Amino acid sequence: MASAKNTDPARRSRLKGDLTGTHVRLRPPLPGETTLLFQWLNTPELTAPWDRFSLDSYASFEKNLHSSSEDDGSLYPRFVIAKIEDDRPIGVVGFYRAHPVFEGYDLWYALCDVSERRKGYGKEAVGLTLDFLFAHTRSERVGATSDVENESSYRLLESLGFRREGTLRRALFHHGDWHDVFVYGVTRGEWIKK
C-alpha cells in the first residue's frame, strides 16, 4: 500500500488495514443500510447546502448504489463511513472518473449524521479514501471541488495537503443561483510524502 511508506507516526498508527483508521472505517454499504442512505442523500438539509440537489427514486437509488463499484463514473457512494466503536454509519464517501481522458479521480464526502460533524471523522475518511485510490488505481492525482462559500469543506481538503488549483466561475447551480467552485488536487507523490 502506498501509504505504508509514510514516516509520520500519527498517520501510520491510523492505518490498521486498507480502509480502517483510528476512529472510522470505510466499508461498502450493507444491504440493510439502503433505506438510511436513501433518506440521507434525499434530504436537502443534509446534502445540499453547498451543492446541487435532485431527488432520486428508491428503486433507482438502490440499483445505482449497488452497481456503483462497477461504474467509474458513478456519483453514488462507494463507502459508508462507520465509527469503529460500534460500526454505526455516520456518512458516505465516493469517487468517480471526472474526465474521460485524464487519469484521475475526484472524490466527494458527506457526514450525514450532523451530531458527528467537526470531530475529525470526515478528515480521516477522506485520508483513507486517498490511501485506497493511490494504492489501488493508477491515478497520479486525486481531485475534489468545493463551493467557494463552503469553508469547512475546503479547509478539510487543505489540511490533507490538497492544493487549490483554480476556480471554476459560475460552475454549479444550486439554491436558485450560480456559484463559483474551488478546484483542488493532490498528487500521489505529495500524499505519500505527507
The 8 nearest C-alpha neighbors of each residue, nearest first, counted from 0:
[[1, 134, 2, 3, 130, 17, 133, 4],
 [0, 2, 134, 3, 4, 133, 191, 130],
 [1, 3, 4, 5, 0, 191, 130, 134],
 [2, 4, 5, 1, 0, 11, 6, 191],
 [5, 3, 2, 1, 6, 191, 192, 0],
 [4, 6, 3, 2, 7, 191, 192, 11],
 [5, 7, 8, 4, 11, 192, 10, 193],
 [6, 8, 10, 9, 5, 11, 193, 12],
 [9, 7, 11, 10, 12, 6, 5, 13],
 [10, 8, 12, 11, 7, 13, 6, 14],
 [9, 11, 7, 13, 12, 8, 14, 5],
 [12, 10, 8, 13, 9, 14, 7, 5],
 [13, 11, 9, 10, 14, 8, 15, 21],
 [12, 14, 20, 21, 10, 11, 15, 9],
 [15, 13, 20, 12, 11, 16, 19, 10],
 [14, 16, 19, 20, 13, 17, 12, 21],
 [17, 15, 19, 14, 18, 20, 13, 24],
 [16, 18, 19, 131, 15, 14, 130, 127],
 [19, 17, 25, 16, 24, 127, 20, 131],
 [20, 18, 24, 16, 15, 14, 17, 23],
 [21, 19, 13, 14, 23, 22, 24, 15],
 [20, 22, 13, 23, 19, 14, 12, 83],
 [21, 23, 83, 20, 82, 120, 24, 84],
 [24, 22, 82, 83, 20, 81, 21, 19],
 [23, 25, 19, 81, 18, 20, 80, 83],
 [26, 24, 80, 18, 78, 79, 81, 19],
 [25, 27, 78, 79, 24, 28, 80, 18],
 [26, 28, 78, 79, 29, 77, 25, 76],
 [29, 27, 79, 78, 32, 26, 30, 33],
 [28, 30, 32, 31, 27, 33, 26, 79],
 [31, 29, 32, 33, 28, 65, 34, 61],
 [30, 32, 29, 33, 34, 28, 35, 36],
 [33, 31, 35, 29, 30, 34, 36, 28],
 [32, 34, 36, 35, 31, 30, 37, 61],
 [33, 35, 37, 32, 36, 38, 31, 57],
 [34, 36, 38, 32, 37, 33, 39, 31],
 [37, 35, 39, 33, 38, 34, 40, 32],
 [38, 36, 34, 40, 35, 39, 41, 33],
 [39, 37, 35, 41, 36, 40, 34, 42],
 [40, 38, 36, 42, 37, 41, 35, 111],
 [41, 39, 37, 42, 38, 36, 46, 45],
 [40, 42, 38, 39, 54, 37, 43, 55],
 [43, 41, 39, 44, 40, 45, 38, 46],
 [42, 44, 47, 46, 45, 41, 52, 48],
 [43, 45, 42, 46, 47, 48, 41, 39],
 [46, 44, 43, 42, 111, 47, 39, 40],
 [47, 45, 43, 44, 40, 48, 42, 109],
 [46, 48, 50, 43, 49, 52, 51, 44],
 [47, 49, 50, 44, 46, 43, 45, 174],
 [50, 48, 47, 146, 149, 51, 148, 173],
 [51, 49, 47, 48, 173, 52, 46, 146],
 [50, 52, 173, 47, 172, 53, 171, 49],
 [53, 51, 47, 50, 43, 54, 173, 46],
 [54, 52, 55, 51, 41, 43, 47, 40],
 [53, 55, 41, 56, 52, 40, 42, 43],
 [54, 56, 60, 57, 53, 59, 41, 37],
 [57, 55, 59, 58, 60, 54, 61, 37],
 [56, 58, 60, 59, 61, 55, 37, 34],
 [59, 57, 61, 56, 60, 62, 55, 63],
 [60, 58, 62, 56, 57, 61, 63, 55],
 [59, 61, 57, 63, 58, 62, 64, 56],
 [60, 62, 64, 58, 59, 63, 57, 65],
 [61, 63, 59, 60, 64, 65, 58, 66],
 [62, 64, 66, 60, 65, 61, 67, 59],
 [65, 63, 61, 67, 62, 66, 75, 60],
 [64, 66, 63, 62, 67, 61, 68, 28],
 [65, 67, 63, 68, 64, 69, 62, 70],
 [68, 66, 70, 69, 64, 73, 65, 63],
 [67, 69, 66, 70, 77, 65, 71, 73],
 [70, 68, 67, 66, 71, 73, 65, 72],
 [69, 71, 67, 73, 72, 68, 66, 95],
 [72, 70, 95, 96, 73, 69, 68, 67],
 [73, 71, 95, 96, 70, 74, 97, 94],
 [74, 72, 70, 75, 67, 71, 95, 94],
 [73, 75, 95, 72, 76, 93, 94, 67],
 [74, 76, 73, 64, 67, 77, 93, 63],
 [77, 75, 93, 92, 78, 91, 74, 64],
 [78, 76, 93, 92, 27, 68, 75, 67],
 [79, 77, 27, 26, 92, 25, 76, 91],
 [78, 80, 91, 26, 28, 25, 27, 90],
 [79, 81, 90, 25, 91, 88, 89, 24],
 [82, 80, 88, 86, 87, 24, 23, 89],
 [81, 83, 23, 86, 87, 84, 22, 85],
 [84, 82, 23, 86, 22, 85, 24, 81],
 [83, 85, 82, 86, 22, 87, 23, 81],
 [84, 86, 87, 83, 82, 81, 88, 23],
 [87, 85, 82, 81, 83, 84, 88, 24],
 [86, 88, 81, 85, 82, 89, 83, 84],
 [89, 87, 81, 80, 90, 79, 86, 82],
 [90, 88, 112, 81, 80, 111, 110, 87],
 [91, 89, 110, 111, 80, 109, 88, 79],
 [90, 92, 79, 80, 109, 78, 108, 76],
 [93, 91, 108, 78, 76, 107, 77, 109],
 [94, 92, 76, 77, 107, 106, 108, 78],
 [93, 95, 106, 105, 107, 104, 77, 74],
 [96, 94, 72, 71, 104, 105, 97, 73],
 [97, 95, 104, 72, 71, 98, 103, 105],
 [96, 98, 95, 105, 104, 99, 72, 103],
 [97, 99, 100, 101, 96, 103, 102, 104],
 [98, 100, 101, 97, 96, 102, 72, 103],
 [101, 99, 98, 102, 103, 97, 96, 104],
 [100, 102, 98, 103, 99, 97, 96, 104],
 [103, 101, 138, 100, 139, 104, 137, 140],
 [104, 102, 138, 140, 101, 141, 96, 139],
 [103, 105, 96, 141, 95, 97, 142, 94],
 [106, 104, 142, 143, 94, 141, 95, 97],
 [105, 107, 94, 143, 93, 142, 104, 95],
 [106, 108, 93, 92, 94, 143, 105, 109],
 [109, 107, 92, 91, 93, 110, 106, 125],
 [110, 108, 91, 90, 111, 92, 46, 107],
 [111, 109, 90, 112, 89, 116, 121, 91],
 [110, 112, 90, 113, 109, 45, 89, 39],
 [113, 111, 89, 114, 115, 110, 90, 116],
 [112, 114, 115, 116, 111, 110, 45, 89],
 [115, 113, 112, 116, 117, 111, 89, 110],
 [116, 114, 113, 112, 118, 117, 89, 110],
 [115, 117, 113, 118, 114, 110, 112, 120],
 [118, 116, 119, 115, 120, 121, 114, 151],
 [117, 119, 116, 120, 115, 121, 122, 114],
 [120, 118, 122, 121, 117, 123, 116, 124],
 [121, 119, 123, 122, 118, 124, 23, 22],
 [120, 122, 124, 123, 119, 125, 110, 108],
 [123, 121, 125, 119, 124, 120, 155, 126],
 [122, 124, 126, 120, 121, 125, 127, 119],
 [125, 123, 121, 127, 126, 122, 120, 128],
 [124, 126, 128, 122, 127, 123, 121, 129],
 [127, 125, 123, 129, 128, 124, 122, 130],
 [128, 126, 130, 124, 129, 125, 18, 131],
 [127, 129, 125, 131, 126, 130, 132, 124],
 [128, 130, 126, 132, 131, 127, 133, 125],
 [131, 129, 127, 128, 133, 132, 2, 134],
 [130, 132, 128, 134, 129, 133, 135, 127],
 [133, 131, 129, 135, 136, 134, 130, 128],
 [132, 134, 130, 131, 135, 136, 129, 187],
 [135, 133, 0, 131, 1, 132, 130, 136],
 [134, 136, 132, 133, 131, 137, 0, 130],
 [137, 135, 138, 132, 133, 134, 131, 139],
 [138, 136, 139, 133, 135, 102, 103, 132],
 [137, 139, 103, 136, 140, 102, 133, 104],
 [138, 140, 187, 186, 137, 103, 141, 102],
 [141, 139, 186, 103, 138, 185, 187, 142],
 [142, 140, 104, 105, 185, 184, 103, 186],
 [141, 143, 184, 105, 183, 104, 106, 140],
 [142, 144, 105, 183, 106, 182, 184, 107],
 [143, 145, 182, 181, 183, 180, 146, 142],
 [144, 146, 181, 180, 153, 147, 152, 149],
 [145, 147, 180, 149, 148, 49, 179, 181],
 [146, 148, 180, 149, 181, 179, 145, 150],
 [147, 149, 146, 150, 49, 145, 179, 180],
 [150, 148, 146, 152, 147, 151, 49, 145],
 [149, 151, 153, 152, 148, 154, 147, 146],
 [152, 150, 154, 149, 153, 155, 117, 156],
 [153, 151, 155, 150, 154, 149, 145, 156],
 [152, 154, 156, 155, 150, 151, 145, 157],
 [153, 155, 157, 151, 156, 152, 150, 158],
 [156, 154, 158, 152, 153, 157, 122, 151],
 [157, 155, 153, 159, 161, 154, 158, 152],
 [156, 158, 161, 154, 160, 159, 155, 153],
 [159, 157, 155, 156, 160, 154, 161, 122],
 [160, 158, 156, 157, 161, 155, 126, 122],
 [161, 159, 157, 158, 162, 185, 156, 190],
 [160, 162, 185, 157, 184, 156, 183, 159],
 [163, 161, 183, 184, 164, 160, 185, 157],
 [162, 164, 183, 165, 182, 161, 184, 181],
 [165, 163, 183, 182, 162, 184, 166, 181],
 [166, 164, 182, 163, 181, 167, 183, 180],
 [165, 167, 181, 180, 182, 168, 179, 164],
 [168, 166, 180, 170, 179, 181, 169, 165],
 [167, 169, 179, 170, 166, 180, 178, 171],
 [170, 168, 179, 178, 177, 171, 167, 180],
 [171, 169, 168, 167, 179, 178, 180, 177],
 [172, 170, 178, 177, 169, 173, 179, 180],
 [173, 171, 177, 176, 178, 51, 170, 175],
 [174, 172, 51, 175, 176, 50, 171, 177],
 [175, 173, 176, 172, 51, 48, 177, 50],
 [174, 176, 173, 172, 177, 178, 51, 171],
 [177, 175, 172, 173, 174, 178, 171, 169],
 [176, 178, 172, 169, 171, 173, 170, 179],
 [179, 177, 169, 171, 170, 172, 176, 180],
 [178, 180, 168, 169, 167, 170, 147, 146],
 [181, 179, 146, 167, 147, 145, 166, 144],
 [180, 182, 166, 145, 144, 147, 165, 146],
 [183, 181, 144, 165, 164, 166, 163, 143],
 [184, 182, 163, 143, 162, 164, 142, 161],
 [183, 185, 142, 161, 162, 141, 143, 140],
 [184, 186, 161, 141, 140, 162, 189, 142],
 [187, 185, 140, 189, 188, 139, 190, 141],
 [186, 188, 139, 190, 189, 140, 191, 133],
 [189, 187, 191, 186, 190, 192, 139, 185],
 [188, 190, 186, 192, 187, 191, 193, 185],
 [191, 189, 193, 187, 192, 188, 186, 185],
 [190, 192, 188, 193, 189, 2, 5, 187],
 [193, 191, 189, 190, 188, 5, 6, 4],
 [192, 190, 191, 189, 5, 160, 7, 6]]
